[in-house]
Amino acid sequence: MAKKQIEAPVPGVLFHKPDPESAAFKKSGDQVAVGDTLALVELMKSFMPVQAEVAGTFKGYLIDDGENLEAGDTVCEIEV
């Protein structure tokens, strides 16, 4: 099986959850559909979704929750 790397659309701070009290958008082994929100990137008080471009199985985040990233950094992987 192949892995698709999902990249950050903009630089900022990565969040795995929609808010501090919620669970992560996805955990390893979850099924992913095209368009699913996988994470959020905060840039200047705006939140941009990181969305799945392919369907498959979520393999995990490659950048920790709350960490800074650059546009194009790999956020997570999906096995297709």
N, CA, C and O atoms as a CHARMM CRD file, in Angstrom:
* protein
*
  320
    1    1 MET  N      0.83900  -1.19100   0.00000 PROA 1      0.00000
    2    1 MET  CA     0.00000   0.00000   0.00000 PROA 1      0.00000
    3    1 MET  C      0.88000   1.25000   0.00000 PROA 1      0.00000
    4    1 MET  O      1.97000   1.26400   0.57300 PROA 1      0.00000
    5    2 ALA  N      0.39000   2.27400  -0.64400 PROA 2      0.00000
    6    2 ALA  CA     1.12700   3.52700  -0.73800 PROA 2      0.00000
    7    2 ALA  C      0.67500   4.48100   0.35300 PROA 2      0.00000
    8    2 ALA  O     -0.44600   4.39000   0.85500 PROA 2      0.00000
    9    3 LYS  N      1.56600   5.40000   0.71300 PROA 3      0.00000
   10    3 LYS  CA     1.22400   6.43800   1.68900 PROA 3      0.00000
   11    3 LYS  C      1.19500   7.78500   0.99300 PROA 3      0.00000
   12    3 LYS  O      2.09700   8.11800   0.22400 PROA 3      0.00000
   13    4 LYS  N      0.15500   8.55700   1.26400 PROA 4      0.00000
   14    4 LYS  CA     0.02100   9.92200   0.74600 PROA 4      0.00000
   15    4 LYS  C      0.34800  10.87600   1.88500 PROA 4      0.00000
   16    4 LYS  O     -0.25400  10.79700   2.95600 PROA 4      0.00000
   17    5 GLN  N      1.28900  11.77000   1.66100 PROA 5      0.00000
   18    5 GLN  CA     1.64100  12.76800   2.66100 PROA 5      0.00000
   19    5 GLN  C      0.75500  13.99300   2.46900 PROA 5      0.00000
   20    5 GLN  O      0.60600  14.50200   1.35800 PROA 5      0.00000
   21    6 ILE  N      0.17100  14.45600   3.57000 PROA 6      0.00000
   22    6 ILE  CA    -0.69600  15.63400   3.54300 PROA 6      0.00000
   23    6 ILE  C      0.12300  16.81900   4.06100 PROA 6      0.00000
   24    6 ILE  O      0.68200  16.76700   5.15600 PROA 6      0.00000
   25    7 GLU  N      0.18600  17.88100   3.26400 PROA 7      0.00000
   26    7 GLU  CA     1.04300  19.02500   3.58000 PROA 7      0.00000
   27    7 GLU  C      0.24000  20.20300   4.11600 PROA 7      0.00000
   28    7 GLU  O     -0.94600  20.35000   3.82100 PROA 7      0.00000
   29    8 ALA  N      0.90100  21.03300   4.90200 PROA 8      0.00000
   30    8 ALA  CA     0.29100  22.24800   5.44100 PROA 8      0.00000
   31    8 ALA  C      0.07000  23.26000   4.31500 PROA 8      0.00000
   32    8 ALA  O      0.97000  23.49800   3.50900 PROA 8      0.00000
   33    9 PRO  N     -1.13000  23.85700   4.25700 PROA 9      0.00000
   34    9 PRO  CA    -1.40000  24.83000   3.20400 PROA 9      0.00000
   35    9 PRO  C     -0.74700  26.19200   3.44800 PROA 9      0.00000
   36    9 PRO  O     -0.47300  26.93400   2.50500 PROA 9      0.00000
   37   10 VAL  N     -0.49900  26.51500   4.72300 PROA 10     0.00000
   38   10 VAL  CA     0.07700  27.80400   5.11000 PROA 10     0.00000
   39   10 VAL  C      0.99800  27.60000   6.30500 PROA 10     0.00000
   40   10 VAL  O      0.89200  26.57800   6.98400 PROA 10     0.00000
   41   11 PRO  N      1.89900  28.54100   6.58600 PROA 11     0.00000
   42   11 PRO  CA     2.71000  28.43900   7.80300 PROA 11     0.00000
   43   11 PRO  C      1.87000  28.81800   9.01300 PROA 11     0.00000
   44   11 PRO  O      0.86700  29.51800   8.87500 PROA 11     0.00000
   45   12 GLY  N      2.26500  28.36900  10.18900 PROA 12     0.00000
   46   12 GLY  CA     1.54200  28.73600  11.41100 PROA 12     0.00000
   47   12 GLY  C      1.76800  27.70800  12.50200 PROA 12     0.00000
   48   12 GLY  O      2.82100  27.07500  12.57600 PROA 12     0.00000
   49   13 VAL  N      0.74300  27.55200  13.35900 PROA 13     0.00000
   50   13 VAL  CA     0.78200  26.60400  14.47100 PROA 13     0.00000
   51   13 VAL  C     -0.23300  25.50600  14.17600 PROA 13     0.00000
   52   13 VAL  O     -1.38800  25.78700  13.85300 PROA 13     0.00000
   53   14 LEU  N      0.20400  24.25400  14.28900 PROA 14     0.00000
   54   14 LEU  CA    -0.65500  23.11800  13.98000 PROA 14     0.00000
   55   14 LEU  C     -1.44600  22.68200  15.20300 PROA 14     0.00000
   56   14 LEU  O     -0.90800  22.60000  16.30700 PROA 14     0.00000
   57   15 PHE  N     -2.72600  22.40400  14.99600 PROA 15     0.00000
   58   15 PHE  CA    -3.58100  21.86000  16.05200 PROA 15     0.00000
   59   15 PHE  C     -4.24600  20.58900  15.54800 PROA 15     0.00000
   60   15 PHE  O     -4.82300  20.57600  14.46100 PROA 15     0.00000
   61   16 HSD  N     -4.16600  19.51000  16.34300 PROA 16     0.00000
   62   16 HSD  CA    -4.77500  18.22400  15.99100 PROA 16     0.00000
   63   16 HSD  C     -6.25700  18.19400  16.35000 PROA 16     0.00000
   64   16 HSD  O     -6.98500  17.31000  15.89900 PROA 16     0.00000
   65   17 LYS  N     -6.71800  19.17000  17.17100 PROA 17     0.00000
   66   17 LYS  CA    -8.07900  19.17000  17.70100 PROA 17     0.00000
   67   17 LYS  C     -8.79000  20.47400  17.34200 PROA 17     0.00000
   68   17 LYS  O     -8.14400  21.50500  17.15500 PROA 17     0.00000
   69   18 PRO  N    -10.13300  20.42900  17.24600 PROA 18     0.00000
   70   18 PRO  CA   -10.87300  21.66300  16.96400 PROA 18     0.00000
   71   18 PRO  C    -10.85300  22.64900  18.13000 PROA 18     0.00000
   72   18 PRO  O    -10.98100  23.85500  17.92200 PROA 18     0.00000
   73   19 ASP  N    -10.69100  22.14000  19.36600 PROA 19     0.00000
   74   19 ASP  CA   -10.56800  22.98500  20.56100 PROA 19     0.00000
   75   19 ASP  C     -9.89400  22.14800  21.64700 PROA 19     0.00000
   76   19 ASP  O     -9.81100  20.92600  21.52200 PROA 19     0.00000
   77   20 PRO  N     -9.40400  22.80300  22.72400 PROA 20     0.00000
   78   20 PRO  CA    -8.62700  22.06800  23.73400 PROA 20     0.00000
   79   20 PRO  C     -9.36300  20.91400  24.41300 PROA 20     0.00000
   80   20 PRO  O     -8.72000  19.96300  24.85900 PROA 20     0.00000
   81   21 GLU  N    -10.68400  20.97200  24.50200 PROA 21     0.00000
   82   21 GLU  CA   -11.44800  19.93800  25.19900 PROA 21     0.00000
   83   21 GLU  C    -11.82000  18.75000  24.30700 PROA 21     0.00000
   84   21 GLU  O    -12.27000  17.72300  24.81400 PROA 21     0.00000
   85   22 SER  N    -11.64400  18.86900  23.02300 PROA 22     0.00000
   86   22 SER  CA   -12.06600  17.82600  22.08100 PROA 22     0.00000
   87   22 SER  C    -10.95500  16.81800  21.81000 PROA 22     0.00000
   88   22 SER  O     -9.77900  17.06300  22.08200 PROA 22     0.00000
   89   23 ALA  N    -11.36600  15.68200  21.26800 PROA 23     0.00000
   90   23 ALA  CA   -10.40300  14.66700  20.81100 PROA 23     0.00000
   91   23 ALA  C     -9.78900  15.13200  19.48700 PROA 23     0.00000
   92   23 ALA  O    -10.31100  16.03300  18.83000 PROA 23     0.00000
   93   24 ALA  N     -8.69200  14.51200  19.11600 PROA 24     0.00000
   94   24 ALA  CA    -8.05300  14.81700  17.83100 PROA 24     0.00000
   95   24 ALA  C     -9.01800  14.50900  16.69000 PROA 24     0.00000
   96   24 ALA  O     -9.88300  13.64100  16.80700 PROA 24     0.00000
   97   25 PHE  N     -8.85200  15.23900  15.57900 PROA 25     0.00000
   98   25 PHE  CA    -9.69300  14.99600  14.40600 PROA 25     0.00000
   99   25 PHE  C     -9.61400  13.53600  13.98200 PROA 25     0.00000
  100   25 PHE  O    -10.63800  12.93400  13.65900 PROA 25     0.00000
  101   26 LYS  N     -8.42100  12.95800  13.97800 PROA 26     0.00000
  102   26 LYS  CA    -8.21100  11.56200  13.57300 PROA 26     0.00000
  103   26 LYS  C     -7.16200  10.92700  14.47300 PROA 26     0.00000
  104   26 LYS  O     -6.29200  11.60700  15.01600 PROA 26     0.00000
  105   27 LYS  N     -7.26100   9.60500  14.62000 PROA 27     0.00000
  106   27 LYS  CA    -6.21800   8.84100  15.30700 PROA 27     0.00000
  107   27 LYS  C     -5.77900   7.71200  14.38500 PROA 27     0.00000
  108   27 LYS  O     -6.49900   7.34800  13.45500 PROA 27     0.00000
  109   28 SER  N     -4.62500   7.16900  14.63800 PROA 28     0.00000
  110   28 SER  CA    -4.07100   6.11700  13.79400 PROA 28     0.00000
  111   28 SER  C     -5.07900   4.98900  13.64500 PROA 28     0.00000
  112   28 SER  O     -5.64100   4.50500  14.62700 PROA 28     0.00000
  113   29 GLY  N     -5.30000   4.57600  12.40000 PROA 29     0.00000
  114   29 GLY  CA    -6.23500   3.50500  12.09900 PROA 29     0.00000
  115   29 GLY  C     -7.60900   3.98400  11.66800 PROA 29     0.00000
  116   29 GLY  O     -8.38800   3.19800  11.12900 PROA 29     0.00000
  117   30 ASP  N     -7.93200   5.26600  11.89400 PROA 30     0.00000
  118   30 ASP  CA    -9.22800   5.81300  11.47300 PROA 30     0.00000
  119   30 ASP  C     -9.33500   5.83500   9.95200 PROA 30     0.00000
  120   30 ASP  O     -8.33900   6.02000   9.25300 PROA 30     0.00000
  121   31 GLN  N    -10.53800   5.64800   9.45500 PROA 31     0.00000
  122   31 GLN  CA   -10.79600   5.78900   8.02600 PROA 31     0.00000
  123   31 GLN  C    -10.92800   7.27600   7.69400 PROA 31     0.00000
  124   31 GLN  O    -11.47100   8.05000   8.48300 PROA 31     0.00000
  125   32 VAL  N    -10.43000   7.66400   6.52500 PROA 32     0.00000
  126   32 VAL  CA   -10.43500   9.05200   6.06900 PROA 32     0.00000
  127   32 VAL  C    -11.14200   9.12000   4.72500 PROA 32     0.00000
  128   32 VAL  O    -10.90000   8.29400   3.84500 PROA 32     0.00000
  129   33 ALA  N    -12.01800  10.10600   4.57100 PROA 33     0.00000
  130   33 ALA  CA   -12.68100  10.37000   3.29000 PROA 33     0.00000
  131   33 ALA  C    -12.10100  11.65300   2.70600 PROA 33     0.00000
  132   33 ALA  O    -11.60500  12.50800   3.44000 PROA 33     0.00000
  133   34 VAL  N    -12.16400  11.78500   1.39600 PROA 34     0.00000
  134   34 VAL  CA   -11.70000  13.01100   0.74100 PROA 34     0.00000
  135   34 VAL  C    -12.47200  14.19000   1.34000 PROA 34     0.00000
  136   34 VAL  O    -13.69800  14.15000   1.44400 PROA 34     0.00000
  137   35 GLY  N    -11.74700  15.23100   1.73100 PROA 35     0.00000
  138   35 GLY  CA   -12.36300  16.42300   2.28900 PROA 35     0.00000
  139   35 GLY  C    -12.46500  16.44400   3.80300 PROA 35     0.00000
  140   35 GLY  O    -12.80600  17.47700   4.37900 PROA 35     0.00000
  141   36 ASP  N    -12.17100  15.30700   4.47400 PROA 36     0.00000
  142   36 ASP  CA   -12.18200  15.29400   5.93600 PROA 36     0.00000
  143   36 ASP  C    -11.15800  16.28800   6.47100 PROA 36     0.00000
  144   36 ASP  O    -10.06300  16.41300   5.92100 PROA 36     0.00000
  145   37 THR  N    -11.51100  16.99600   7.54300 PROA 37     0.00000
  146   37 THR  CA   -10.55300  17.86500   8.22100 PROA 37     0.00000
  147   37 THR  C     -9.67000  16.99900   9.10100 PROA 37     0.00000
  148   37 THR  O    -10.16400  16.21300   9.90900 PROA 37     0.00000
  149   38 LEU  N     -8.35000  17.14600   8.93900 PROA 38     0.00000
  150   38 LEU  CA    -7.37400  16.36200   9.67800 PROA 38     0.00000
  151   38 LEU  C     -6.70000  17.16600  10.77700 PROA 38     0.00000
  152   38 LEU  O     -6.25300  16.60800  11.77900 PROA 38     0.00000
  153   39 ALA  N     -6.63000  18.47400  10.58700 PROA 39     0.00000
  154   39 ALA  CA    -5.97000  19.35900  11.54400 PROA 39     0.00000
  155   39 ALA  C     -6.33900  20.80000  11.18500 PROA 39     0.00000
  156   39 ALA  O     -6.99000  21.06300  10.17400 PROA 39     0.00000
  157   40 LEU  N     -5.90300  21.72300  12.04400 PROA 40     0.00000
  158   40 LEU  CA    -6.06600  23.15200  11.77900 PROA 40     0.00000
  159   40 LEU  C     -4.70900  23.82500  11.88600 PROA 40     0.00000
  160   40 LEU  O     -3.88000  23.43400  12.70800 PROA 40     0.00000
  161   41 VAL  N     -4.47900  24.84100  11.05300 PROA 41     0.00000
  162   41 VAL  CA    -3.27400  25.66000  11.14800 PROA 41     0.00000
  163   41 VAL  C     -3.71700  27.07700  11.48400 PROA 41     0.00000
  164   41 VAL  O     -4.49500  27.69000  10.75400 PROA 41     0.00000
  165   42 GLU  N     -3.20400  27.59200  12.61300 PROA 42     0.00000
  166   42 GLU  CA    -3.52100  28.96200  13.01900 PROA 42     0.00000
  167   42 GLU  C     -2.48000  29.90600  12.42300 PROA 42     0.00000
  168   42 GLU  O     -1.27500  29.73800  12.61100 PROA 42     0.00000
  169   43 LEU  N     -2.98000  30.89400  11.70700 PROA 43     0.00000
  170   43 LEU  CA    -2.13000  31.91500  11.10200 PROA 43     0.00000
  171   43 LEU  C     -2.78600  33.26500  11.36200 PROA 43     0.00000
  172   43 LEU  O     -3.84600  33.56500  10.81400 PROA 43     0.00000
  173   44 MET  N     -2.15400  34.06600  12.19100 PROA 44     0.00000
  174   44 MET  CA    -2.65100  35.41300  12.50700 PROA 44     0.00000
  175   44 MET  C     -4.11500  35.38800  12.95700 PROA 44     0.00000
  176   44 MET  O     -4.95000  36.12000  12.42500 PROA 44     0.00000
  177   45 LYS  N     -4.41300  34.53900  13.94100 PROA 45     0.00000
  178   45 LYS  CA    -5.73500  34.40700  14.56900 PROA 45     0.00000
  179   45 LYS  C     -6.80400  33.82500  13.64300 PROA 45     0.00000
  180   45 LYS  O     -7.98400  33.82600  13.99400 PROA 45     0.00000
  181   46 SER  N     -6.41100  33.32900  12.47000 PROA 46     0.00000
  182   46 SER  CA    -7.33600  32.64700  11.56500 PROA 46     0.00000
  183   46 SER  C     -6.95100  31.16700  11.53800 PROA 46     0.00000
  184   46 SER  O     -5.77300  30.82100  11.62600 PROA 46     0.00000
  185   47 PHE  N     -7.94900  30.30800  11.41600 PROA 47     0.00000
  186   47 PHE  CA    -7.71100  28.87100  11.39400 PROA 47     0.00000
  187   47 PHE  C     -8.02100  28.32400  10.01200 PROA 47     0.00000
  188   47 PHE  O     -9.13600  28.46300   9.50900 PROA 47     0.00000
  189   48 MET  N     -7.01200  27.69700   9.40300 PROA 48     0.00000
  190   48 MET  CA    -7.14600  27.10000   8.07600 PROA 48     0.00000
  191   48 MET  C     -7.19200  25.57900   8.24600 PROA 48     0.00000
  192   48 MET  O     -6.31700  25.01100   8.90100 PROA 48     0.00000
  193   49 PRO  N     -8.18500  24.91700   7.67500 PROA 49     0.00000
  194   49 PRO  CA    -8.23200  23.45900   7.80300 PROA 49     0.00000
  195   49 PRO  C     -7.19000  22.77700   6.92300 PROA 49     0.00000
  196   49 PRO  O     -6.88200  23.24000   5.82500 PROA 49     0.00000
  197   50 VAL  N     -6.66100  21.68100   7.42400 PROA 50     0.00000
  198   50 VAL  CA    -5.83500  20.77200   6.63200 PROA 50     0.00000
  199   50 VAL  C     -6.77000  19.62100   6.28100 PROA 50     0.00000
  200   50 VAL  O     -7.22300  18.89200   7.16300 PROA 50     0.00000
  201   51 GLN  N     -7.05800  19.45900   4.99500 PROA 51     0.00000
  202   51 GLN  CA    -8.05700  18.48600   4.58000 PROA 51     0.00000
  203   51 GLN  C     -7.43000  17.33400   3.79500 PROA 51     0.00000
  204   51 GLN  O     -6.39800  17.48500   3.14100 PROA 51     0.00000
  205   52 ALA  N     -8.08600  16.18500   3.88300 PROA 52     0.00000
  206   52 ALA  CA    -7.62600  14.99900   3.16800 PROA 52     0.00000
  207   52 ALA  C     -7.86300  15.16000   1.67500 PROA 52     0.00000
  208   52 ALA  O     -8.93900  15.57100   1.24200 PROA 52     0.00000
  209   53 GLU  N     -6.85200  14.83300   0.90600 PROA 53     0.00000
  210   53 GLU  CA    -6.94200  14.89100  -0.55800 PROA 53     0.00000
  211   53 GLU  C     -7.26800  13.52300  -1.14400 PROA 53     0.00000
  212   53 GLU  O     -7.61500  13.40500  -2.32000 PROA 53     0.00000
  213   54 VAL  N     -7.15300  12.48300  -0.30300 PROA 54     0.00000
  214   54 VAL  CA    -7.40400  11.10200  -0.71800 PROA 54     0.00000
  215   54 VAL  C     -8.16800  10.37800   0.39200 PROA 54     0.00000
  216   54 VAL  O     -8.18500  10.82200   1.54000 PROA 54     0.00000
  217   55 ALA  N     -8.79200   9.27300   0.03600 PROA 55     0.00000
  218   55 ALA  CA    -9.43500   8.41100   1.02400 PROA 55     0.00000
  219   55 ALA  C     -8.46500   7.29400   1.39800 PROA 55     0.00000
  220   55 ALA  O     -7.64400   6.87600   0.58100 PROA 55     0.00000
  221   56 GLY  N     -8.56400   6.81600   2.63000 PROA 56     0.00000
  222   56 GLY  CA    -7.70900   5.72300   3.06500 PROA 56     0.00000
  223   56 GLY  C     -7.72600   5.56800   4.56700 PROA 56     0.00000
  224   56 GLY  O     -8.72400   5.86100   5.22500 PROA 56     0.00000
  225   57 THR  N     -6.60500   5.10200   5.10900 PROA 57     0.00000
  226   57 THR  CA    -6.45600   4.87400   6.54200 PROA 57     0.00000
  227   57 THR  C     -5.45300   5.86200   7.10400 PROA 57     0.00000
  228   57 THR  O     -4.33400   5.97400   6.60300 PROA 57     0.00000
  229   58 PHE  N     -5.85900   6.58400   8.15600 PROA 58     0.00000
  230   58 PHE  CA    -4.98600   7.57700   8.79700 PROA 58     0.00000
  231   58 PHE  C     -3.84800   6.85400   9.50200 PROA 58     0.00000
  232   58 PHE  O     -4.08000   5.94400  10.29800 PROA 58     0.00000
  233   59 LYS  N     -2.60500   7.26300   9.20500 PROA 59     0.00000
  234   59 LYS  CA    -1.42700   6.61900   9.78300 PROA 59     0.00000
  235   59 LYS  C     -0.84200   7.39700  10.95700 PROA 59     0.00000
  236   59 LYS  O     -0.12000   6.82300  11.77200 PROA 59     0.00000
  237   60 GLY  N     -1.14100   8.69600  11.05900 PROA 60     0.00000
  238   60 GLY  CA    -0.64200   9.46000  12.19700 PROA 60     0.00000
  239   60 GLY  C     -0.09900  10.81000  11.79800 PROA 60     0.00000
  240   60 GLY  O      0.20700  11.07000  10.63400 PROA 60     0.00000
  241   61 TYR  N      0.01100  11.67500  12.81500 PROA 61     0.00000
  242   61 TYR  CA     0.56300  13.01800  12.64400 PROA 61     0.00000
  243   61 TYR  C      2.08500  12.95300  12.69000 PROA 61     0.00000
  244   61 TYR  O      2.65400  12.15800  13.43800 PROA 61     0.00000
  245   62 LEU  N      2.74100  13.78500  11.89200 PROA 62     0.00000
  246   62 LEU  CA     4.19700  13.86100  11.87100 PROA 62     0.00000
  247   62 LEU  C      4.71600  15.11100  12.56600 PROA 62     0.00000
  248   62 LEU  O      5.91800  15.25400  12.78800 PROA 62     0.00000
  249   63 ILE  N      3.80600  16.01300  12.90700 PROA 63     0.00000
  250   63 ILE  CA     4.14800  17.24100  13.63700 PROA 63     0.00000
  251   63 ILE  C      3.27700  17.27000  14.88300 PROA 63     0.00000
  252   63 ILE  O      2.07000  17.04100  14.80600 PROA 63     0.00000
  253   64 ASP  N      3.88200  17.54800  16.02700 PROA 64     0.00000
  254   64 ASP  CA     3.16000  17.54100  17.29200 PROA 64     0.00000
  255   64 ASP  C      2.12300  18.66300  17.37200 PROA 64     0.00000
  256   64 ASP  O      2.26100  19.71100  16.74100 PROA 64     0.00000
  257   65 ASP  N      1.09100  18.41100  18.16100 PROA 65     0.00000
  258   65 ASP  CA     0.05100  19.39500  18.42900 PROA 65     0.00000
  259   65 ASP  C      0.67800  20.63500  19.06900 PROA 65     0.00000
  260   65 ASP  O      1.44700  20.52100  20.02300 PROA 65     0.00000
  261   66 GLY  N      0.35100  21.81800  18.54500 PROA 66     0.00000
  262   66 GLY  CA     0.87100  23.06700  19.08900 PROA 66     0.00000
  263   66 GLY  C      2.22000  23.49300  18.54500 PROA 66     0.00000
  264   66 GLY  O      2.76000  24.51600  18.96700 PROA 66     0.00000
  265   67 GLU  N      2.77900  22.72300  17.61000 PROA 67     0.00000
  266   67 GLU  CA     4.09200  23.04000  17.04300 PROA 67     0.00000
  267   67 GLU  C      3.97200  23.96700  15.83400 PROA 67     0.00000
  268   67 GLU  O      2.97100  23.95100  15.11800 PROA 67     0.00000
  269   68 ASN  N      5.00000  24.76500  15.62500 PROA 68     0.00000
  270   68 ASN  CA     5.07800  25.62700  14.44300 PROA 68     0.00000
  271   68 ASN  C      5.42400  24.78100  13.22100 PROA 68     0.00000
  272   68 ASN  O      6.11200  23.76400  13.31500 PROA 68     0.00000
  273   69 LEU  N      4.92600  25.23300  12.07400 PROA 69     0.00000
  274   69 LEU  CA     5.26200  24.57800  10.81800 PROA 69     0.00000
  275   69 LEU  C      5.29700  25.60300   9.70100 PROA 69     0.00000
  276   69 LEU  O      4.84100  26.73600   9.85800 PROA 69     0.00000
  277   70 GLU  N      5.84300  25.18500   8.57600 PROA 70     0.00000
  278   70 GLU  CA     5.90900  26.01900   7.38000 PROA 70     0.00000
  279   70 GLU  C      4.97000  25.45800   6.33000 PROA 70     0.00000
  280   70 GLU  O      4.63100  24.27500   6.36300 PROA 70     0.00000
  281   71 ALA  N      4.54700  26.30200   5.39600 PROA 71     0.00000
  282   71 ALA  CA     3.72800  25.82700   4.28000 PROA 71     0.00000
  283   71 ALA  C      4.50300  24.73700   3.54700 PROA 71     0.00000
  284   71 ALA  O      5.68800  24.90000   3.25500 PROA 71     0.00000
  285   72 GLY  N      3.83100  23.62600   3.25000 PROA 72     0.00000
  286   72 GLY  CA     4.47500  22.51800   2.56800 PROA 72     0.00000
  287   72 GLY  C      5.03500  21.44900   3.48400 PROA 72     0.00000
  288   72 GLY  O      5.38600  20.36500   3.01900 PROA 72     0.00000
  289   73 ASP  N      5.13000  21.73300   4.80100 PROA 73     0.00000
  290   73 ASP  CA     5.57300  20.70100   5.74400 PROA 73     0.00000
  291   73 ASP  C      4.55600  19.56300   5.76000 PROA 73     0.00000
  292   73 ASP  O      3.35500  19.80000   5.62700 PROA 73     0.00000
  293   74 THR  N      5.02700  18.34200   5.92200 PROA 74     0.00000
  294   74 THR  CA     4.13200  17.18500   5.99600 PROA 74     0.00000
  295   74 THR  C      3.49000  17.11700   7.36900 PROA 74     0.00000
  296   74 THR  O      4.17900  16.99900   8.38300 PROA 74     0.00000
  297   75 VAL  N      2.16800  17.19200   7.39500 PROA 75     0.00000
  298   75 VAL  CA     1.39200  17.18500   8.64000 PROA 75     0.00000
  299   75 VAL  C      1.11400  15.75100   9.08800 PROA 75     0.00000
  300   75 VAL  O      1.26800  15.42200  10.26400 PROA 75     0.00000
  301   76 CYS  N      0.70000  14.89400   8.13900 PROA 76     0.00000
  302   76 CYS  CA     0.31700  13.52100   8.47200 PROA 76     0.00000
  303   76 CYS  C      0.37800  12.66000   7.21400 PROA 76     0.00000
  304   76 CYS  O      0.62600  13.14600   6.11000 PROA 76     0.00000
  305   77 GLU  N      0.14200  11.35800   7.41900 PROA 77     0.00000
  306   77 GLU  CA     0.14100  10.43300   6.29800 PROA 77     0.00000
  307   77 GLU  C     -1.14900   9.62800   6.28300 PROA 77     0.00000
  308   77 GLU  O     -1.72300   9.31300   7.32600 PROA 77     0.00000
  309   78 ILE  N     -1.59200   9.30100   5.06300 PROA 78     0.00000
  310   78 ILE  CA    -2.75600   8.45000   4.85600 PROA 78     0.00000
  311   78 ILE  C     -2.32100   7.29700   3.96900 PROA 78     0.00000
  312   78 ILE  O     -1.70600   7.50000   2.92200 PROA 78     0.00000
  313   79 GLU  N     -2.64800   6.08100   4.40200 PROA 79     0.00000
  314   79 GLU  CA    -2.36800   4.89700   3.58500 PROA 79     0.00000
  315   79 GLU  C     -3.52400   4.71200   2.61800 PROA 79     0.00000
  316   79 GLU  O     -4.68100   4.62300   3.02600 PROA 79     0.00000
  317   80 VAL  N     -3.20000   4.65500   1.32500 PROA 80     0.00000
  318   80 VAL  CA    -4.24800   4.55000   0.30100 PROA 80     0.00000
  319   80 VAL  C     -4.21100   3.19600  -0.38600 PROA 80     0.00000
  320   80 VAL  O     -5.02100   2.93200  -1.27400 PROA 80     0.00000
